[in-house]
Amino acid sequence: MDFTPTVEQRAARELAAEIFGDLSTHERLSALGTAMDAELWKALCAAGLPAAVEEIGLVGLVLLLEEQGRTTAQVPLAATCAYGVLPVAVHGTAEQRDRLLPALRDGTAVATGAFGSRVATARRTADGWRLSGTFPAVPWLRVATHVLVPAQVAGAGPEQVAEAGPGQVAGAGPEAEAGRAAQAAPRAEPRCFLAEVRAAGIEAVETTAPWAAGRLTLDAAPAEPLGGEGTYADVLGRARTAFAGLQAGVCGGSLDRVVHHTSVREQFGRPLSTHQGVLMRAADAHMDTEAIRVTAYEAAWRYDQGLPAAIHALTTAWWACEAGKRVVHSGQHLHGGIGADVEHPVHRHFLWGRQLDAYLGPAPGLLAELGDELTTDELTADELTADELTADELTGDELTGEELTGEELTGEELTGEELTADEPTADELPGAALTADELPGAALTAGEPGELSGDAPLGAALTAGELPEVAG
């Protein structure tokens, strides 16, 4: 793998860093409160950054979101790209791309996703697809024009849904599933549907971080299917990776403030950064941040290369939850009493870190899903390939209780010099075989001490009380 940014990716990151640094200042964020920064969003879209994601890929998006996280800029960049630009560009039809992408590129349309522990119900009517369901908190819903919704097709089994073009197996979304209902009983795979927000019911919801979230209520809302088989899993994995990149930036920004504060703040006549306890805590936070970053890069790179990446997306999401929480806590703690001030800039990083932990996690749920993914390639009793072992069928040099070939061993049938139920047993063995009653050649038996020389068979047994002489 190669994490070196391309020229285009590097240029996009530098431009994003400049825009975020100029406009997403502590003073402007304090004045905004919980609202979206409309001016900053216009500047980003005018610079062509959301549109550039189609070219710079998921790695490029992760780089952009790192810069956003460093300043905790209040714009729906992650949601619009992860649930709008990339899904439509990758899975949309030619007509959908022509109709939807221009507005998503220039920022006049804002997308978000209702991915979490719930799915809606989709029904096909004479007028098209209709969605019903409720989602308690959807990020950036209050400023969005479109929402991507996972839904189960009502009244359809797996076969019917497959014919209609399903999504991937239902798993935890960026908010990991608390219960693994799909394991309890087979259920059809969800599909992805794109709906206009104006056709749904919205109630404002305040979250830990100012994400302009809302409660989404769908009551036979019109929607259009997006993509087919595998769309749900692909969108889910890319979203996890994108938001993990955002968390890497949030943690990096918190650490930047820690470095500055502990370098200028003195205690007992010397800077805080010279104290061993502070150094160790900051070093641990740095390593956690790097773990989030490198796993996000790896998952994003694999998606861009068309390689399997679901496990890697789960891995980076887990690091973003588990390690991200530790980092923002350390950042606030290392600020001492100042860190307890809710108006201090570091507190904003703390809120964003905890919000991303809740949105992507919980971490134990992600670990459970990761374990399920890893075990899908393990040995099963129903189907194995290559050199794997099964109780029903084996090939080559493998061993089974029913059928063996070549020099294999079974209790029923052997060939050549192999042992079967009809051939010599423990009392009778051919050739130089050794039994409890007879030892050939120079073998030693009970009561016969003798010499062990070069003519004696290797591994000649010694019984209790025998100490043979060893010839020169």
C-alpha positions in Angstrom: 0.0 0.0 0.0 1.1 3.5 -0.6 -0.2 6.4 1.5 1.7 9.1 -0.3 -0.8 11.7 -1.4 -1.0 12.5 -5.1 -0.3 16.0 -6.3 -4.0 16.6 -6.5 -4.7 15.3 -3.0 -1.9 17.3 -1.6 -3.1 20.5 -3.3 -6.7 19.9 -2.0 -5.5 19.3 1.5 -3.4 22.5 1.5 -6.3 24.5 0.1 -8.7 23.1 2.7 -6.2 23.9 5.5 -6.0 27.5 4.4 -9.8 28.0 4.2 -10.5 26.3 7.5 -7.7 28.2 9.2 -8.9 31.5 7.9 -12.6 31.1 8.6 -13.1 28.5 11.3 -11.6 30.5 14.2 -12.5 30.3 17.8 -14.2 33.7 17.7 -16.4 32.8 14.7 -17.3 29.4 16.2 -18.3 31.0 19.5 -20.6 33.4 17.6 -22.2 30.6 15.6 -23.4 28.6 18.5 -24.8 25.3 17.1 -25.6 26.7 13.6 -23.9 25.6 10.4 -21.2 28.0 9.1 -22.9 29.0 5.9 -20.1 31.4 4.9 -17.5 28.7 5.3 -19.5 26.2 3.4 -19.9 28.6 0.5 -16.1 29.1 0.5 -15.4 25.4 0.4 -17.8 24.8 -2.5 -16.6 27.8 -4.4 -13.1 26.4 -4.1 -14.4 23.1 -5.6 -13.5 20.9 -2.7 -16.7 18.8 -2.5 -16.6 18.3 -6.3 -12.9 17.3 -6.1 -13.7 14.3 -4.0 -14.8 12.4 -7.1 -11.2 12.8 -8.4 -9.1 12.6 -5.3 -11.1 9.7 -3.9 -11.7 8.6 -0.4 -8.0 9.1 0.6 -8.4 12.7 -0.5 -11.6 13.1 1.4 -9.9 11.8 4.6 -7.2 14.4 4.2 -9.8 17.1 3.8 -11.7 15.9 6.9 -8.5 15.9 8.9 -8.2 19.6 8.3 -11.8 20.2 9.2 -11.4 18.2 12.4 -8.4 20.3 13.4 -10.5 23.4 13.5 -13.9 21.7 14.4 -15.4 23.6 11.5 -19.2 23.4 11.5 -19.9 22.3 7.9 -21.5 19.1 6.6 -18.5 18.2 4.4 -18.2 14.6 5.7 -22.0 13.9 5.4 -22.4 15.4 2.0 -19.4 13.5 0.5 -19.9 10.2 2.3 -23.7 10.0 1.8 -24.1 12.1 -1.3 -21.2 12.7 -3.7 -19.5 9.3 -3.4 -22.6 7.1 -3.3 -24.1 8.8 -6.3 -20.8 8.9 -8.3 -20.1 5.2 -7.5 -23.5 3.6 -7.5 -25.9 6.0 -9.2 -27.2 5.5 -12.7 -26.1 7.8 -15.5 -29.4 9.7 -15.1 -28.9 10.1 -11.4 -25.4 11.3 -11.7 -26.4 13.9 -14.3 -29.3 15.1 -12.2 -27.9 15.0 -8.6 -24.1 15.6 -8.8 -24.0 19.2 -10.1 -26.0 20.5 -7.1 -23.9 18.4 -4.7 -20.7 19.6 -6.2 -21.5 23.3 -5.9 -23.1 23.1 -2.4 -26.6 24.0 -3.4 -27.6 20.5 -2.3 -26.5 19.0 1.0 -26.8 15.3 1.7 -26.8 13.3 4.9 -27.4 9.7 5.8 -29.8 7.9 8.3 -27.3 5.1 8.9 -27.4 3.6 12.3 -29.1 0.8 14.3 -32.4 1.3 12.5 -33.7 0.8 8.9 -36.8 2.0 7.3 -39.5 0.0 5.5 -39.7 0.4 1.7 -42.9 -0.4 -0.3 -43.2 -0.3 -4.0 -46.4 1.3 -5.2 -47.9 2.4 -8.5 -46.4 5.8 -7.9 -42.9 4.5 -7.0 -41.1 3.6 -3.8 -42.3 4.8 -0.5 -40.4 4.8 2.8 -41.7 4.7 6.4 -39.7 4.8 9.6 -38.2 7.0 12.3 -34.6 7.9 13.0 -33.9 9.7 16.3 -30.9 11.7 15.3 -29.6 12.3 11.8 -26.5 14.6 11.5 -26.9 17.8 9.5 -30.5 16.9 8.8 -31.7 20.5 9.4 -29.6 21.9 6.6 -29.8 18.9 4.2 -31.8 18.6 1.0 -31.4 14.9 0.5 -31.0 12.0 2.9 -29.8 8.5 2.1 -31.8 5.9 4.0 -31.3 2.1 4.4 -34.6 0.2 4.1 -36.0 -3.3 4.1 -38.4 -4.1 1.3 -41.7 -4.9 2.8 -43.1 -8.4 2.1 -40.0 -9.5 0.2 -37.8 -12.4 1.1 -34.1 -12.5 0.2 -34.9 -13.9 -3.3 -37.3 -11.1 -4.2 -35.0 -8.4 -2.8 -32.0 -9.8 -4.6 -34.0 -9.6 -7.9 -34.8 -6.0 -7.1 -31.2 -5.1 -6.3 -30.4 -5.3 -2.6 -27.8 -3.7 -0.5 -25.3 -5.6 1.6 -25.9 -7.4 4.9 -27.4 -5.2 7.6 -24.7 -4.3 10.1 -24.0 -1.5 12.4 -23.8 1.9 10.7 -21.5 4.6 11.7 -23.5 4.2 14.9 -22.7 0.5 15.5 -25.7 -1.7 15.9 -26.4 -2.4 19.5 -28.3 -5.6 18.8 -27.4 -8.1 16.1 -30.9 -8.9 15.0 -29.9 -10.4 11.7 -28.2 -13.2 13.6 -31.4 -14.1 15.4 -33.4 -14.7 12.2 -32.7 -14.4 8.5 -33.8 -11.2 7.1 -33.6 -9.6 3.7 -30.7 -7.4 3.0 -31.4 -3.6 3.1 -31.3 -1.4 0.1 -30.3 2.2 -0.1 -32.9 4.9 -1.0 -32.4 8.6 -1.6 -35.2 10.8 -0.4 -35.8 14.5 -0.4 -35.8 16.0 3.1 -38.8 18.3 2.3 -41.0 15.2 1.9 -40.2 14.0 5.5 -40.9 15.2 9.0 -38.1 16.9 10.8 -37.7 17.9 14.5 -34.6 19.7 15.7 -32.3 17.6 18.0 -29.3 19.0 19.8 -26.3 16.7 20.0 -23.1 16.8 21.9 -21.3 18.5 19.0 -23.1 21.2 16.9 -24.1 19.1 13.9 -27.5 20.6 13.2 -29.1 17.2 13.8 -32.7 16.3 13.5 -35.2 13.6 14.1 -36.3 12.1 10.8 -39.9 10.8 10.4 -40.8 9.1 7.1 -44.5 8.4 6.5 -44.8 6.9 3.0 -42.3 9.4 1.8 -41.3 9.1 -1.9 -37.8 7.9 -2.6 -35.6 6.5 -5.3 -33.4 3.4 -5.0 -29.6 4.0 -5.3 -27.4 1.2 -6.5 -27.9 -2.5 -6.1 -26.2 -5.4 -4.4 -23.4 -4.3 -2.2 -24.3 -0.6 -2.1 -25.3 -0.6 1.6 -22.0 -2.2 2.7 -20.0 0.0 0.5 -21.6 3.2 1.6 -21.4 2.1 5.3 -17.7 1.3 5.0 -16.8 4.5 3.2 -18.8 6.6 5.8 -17.0 4.9 8.7 -13.6 5.6 7.1 -14.5 9.2 6.4 -15.7 10.0 9.9 -12.7 8.2 11.3 -10.6 10.7 9.3 -12.6 13.5 10.8 -11.8 12.1 14.3 -8.1 11.9 13.5 -8.3 15.7 12.7 -10.2 16.4 15.9 -7.6 14.5 18.0 -4.7 16.2 16.1 -6.2 19.6 16.8 -6.6 18.8 20.5 -3.0 17.7 20.7 -1.8 20.9 18.9 -3.5 22.8 21.7 -1.9 20.6 24.4 1.6 21.2 22.9 1.1 24.9 23.0 -0.4 25.1 26.4 2.1 22.8 28.1 5.0 24.6 26.5 4.1 28.1 27.7 2.4 27.2 31.0 4.8 26.9 33.9 4.6 25.0 37.2 7.3 25.0 39.9 9.4 27.3 37.7 9.5 25.2 34.6 7.1 24.4 31.6 4.5 21.7 32.2 5.9 19.9 29.1 9.1 19.1 31.0 7.2 17.0 33.6 7.4 13.2 33.0 3.8 12.6 33.7 2.7 15.2 31.2 5.2 13.9 28.6 3.9 10.3 28.9 0.3 11.3 28.7 0.9 13.4 25.6 3.0 10.7 24.0 0.2 8.1 24.5 -2.3 10.6 23.0 0.0 11.1 20.0 0.3 7.3 19.4 -3.5 6.9 19.6 -4.0 9.7 17.1 -1.5 8.1 14.7 -3.3 4.8 15.0 -6.6 6.4 14.0 -4.9 8.2 11.1 -3.0 5.3 9.6 -6.0 2.9 9.8 -8.2 5.5 8.1 -5.6 5.9 5.4 -5.4 2.1 4.9 -9.1 1.7 4.6 -9.5 4.6 2.3 -6.6 3.4 0.1 -8.2 0.0 -0.2 -11.5 1.4 -1.2 -9.9 3.6 -3.9 -8.0 0.6 -5.2 -11.1 -1.5 -5.4 -9.9 -4.0 -2.8 -12.0 -5.6 0.0 -12.0 -3.0 2.8 -15.0 -3.7 5.1 -12.8 -5.2 7.9 -10.4 -2.2 7.6 -13.3 0.2 7.8 -14.4 -1.5 11.0 -10.9 -1.4 12.4 -10.5 2.4 11.8 -13.9 3.0 13.2 -13.0 1.1 16.4 -9.8 3.1 16.7 -11.7 6.3 16.2 -14.1 5.4 19.0 -11.7 3.8 21.5 -8.6 5.9 21.0 -10.4 9.1 20.0 -12.1 9.2 23.4 -8.9 8.7 25.2 -7.2 11.5 23.2 -9.8 14.2 23.8 -10.0 13.3 27.5 -6.2 13.6 27.7 -6.3 16.9 25.9 -8.8 18.4 28.3 -7.0 16.9 31.3 -3.6 18.3 30.3 -5.1 21.7 30.3 -5.8 21.5 34.0 -8.5 23.7 35.3 -8.6 25.7 32.1 -9.8 22.5 30.3 -12.9 22.6 32.4 -14.0 25.9 30.9 -16.7 25.1 28.4 -15.8 28.3 26.4 -12.1 27.2 26.0 -11.3 26.0 22.4 -10.1 22.6 23.7 -13.5 21.9 25.1 -14.9 22.0 21.6 -12.5 19.2 20.5 -13.7 17.2 23.6 -17.3 17.6 22.4 -16.5 16.6 18.9 -14.5 13.6 20.0 -17.2 12.3 22.2 -19.9 12.9 19.5 -17.8 10.9 16.9 -17.4 8.2 19.5 -21.1 7.9 19.9 -21.8 8.2 16.2 -19.4 5.5 15.1 -19.7 3.3 18.1 -20.0 2.0 20.6 -16.6 0.4 20.4 -17.7 -3.0 21.8 -20.4 -3.3 19.1 -17.8 -2.6 16.5 -15.5 -5.3 17.9 -18.4 -7.8 17.9 -19.1 -7.0 14.2 -15.4 -7.2 13.4 -15.3 -10.6 15.0 -18.2 -11.7 12.8 -16.5 -10.4 9.7 -13.2 -12.2 10.5 -14.9 -15.5 11.2 -16.8 -15.6 7.9 -13.5 -16.9 6.3 -12.9 -19.5 9.1 -13.5 -23.3 8.9 -17.2 -24.2 8.7 -19.0 -27.6 8.7 -20.8 -26.9 5.4 -18.4 -25.5 2.9 -14.6 -25.5 2.6 -12.2 -24.9 -0.2 -8.5 -25.6 -1.1 -6.7 -27.5 1.6 -9.4 -27.1 4.3 -10.8 -29.9 6.3 -14.4 -31.1 6.4 -16.2 -34.1 7.9 -17.9 -34.9 4.6 -15.3 -34.5 1.8 -11.6 -34.2 1.6 -9.1 -34.3 -1.2 -5.3 -34.7 -1.7 -3.5 -35.6 1.6 -6.4 -34.7 3.8 -7.9 -36.9 6.5 -11.5 -37.9 7.0 -13.4 -40.6 8.8 -15.2 -41.7 5.7 -12.9 -41.5 2.7 -9.1 -41.4 2.2 -6.8 -41.8 -0.8 -3.1 -42.4 -1.4 -1.3 -42.9 1.8 -4.0 -41.7 4.0 -5.2 -43.5 7.1 -8.7 -44.7 8.0 -10.3 -47.2 10.3 -12.0 -49.0 7.4 -9.7 -49.1 4.4 -6.0 -48.7 3.8 -3.7 -49.5 0.9 0.0 -50.5 0.6 1.7 -50.7 4.0 -1.2 -49.0 5.7 -3.0 -50.4 8.7 -6.6 -51.6 8.5 -9.0 -53.3 10.8 -8.1 -56.7 9.2 -4.3 -56.3 9.2 -1.8 -56.7 12.1 -2.9 -55.3 15.4 -1.1 -54.6 18.6 -0.1 -58.3 18.9 1.2 -58.7 15.4 3.0 -56.2 13.3 5.0 -56.8 10.1 8.6 -55.9 9.5 10.5 -54.0 12.2 7.4 -52.9 14.0 7.6 -52.7 17.8 5.0 -54.3 20.1 4.7 -54.7 23.8 5.5 -58.4 23.5 8.3 -58.5 20.9 11.2 -56.2 20.0 13.2 -57.0 16.9 16.9 -56.7 16.3 18.8 -55.1 19.1 15.7 -53.7 20.8 15.8 -53.9 24.6 13.0 -55.6 26.5 12.3 -55.8 30.2 15.0 -57.8 32.0 17.5 -57.8 29.2 20.1 -55.2 29.9 22.5 -54.8 27.0 24.6 -52.5 25.0 23.2 -49.7 22.8 25.4 -49.6 19.8 25.3 -48.3 16.3 23.5 -51.4 15.3 20.7 -50.8 17.7 17.5 -49.3 16.2 16.9 -45.6 16.8 14.3 -45.0 19.5 14.8 -48.5 21.1 12.5 -48.4 24.1 13.8 -48.4 27.6 11.7 -49.9 30.3 11.7 -49.4 34.0 14.9 -50.4 35.6 17.0 -50.6 32.4 20.1 -48.6 32.1 22.0 -50.0 29.1 25.7 -49.5 28.6 26.7 -47.3 25.7 29.5 -48.7 23.6 32.4 -46.5 22.6 
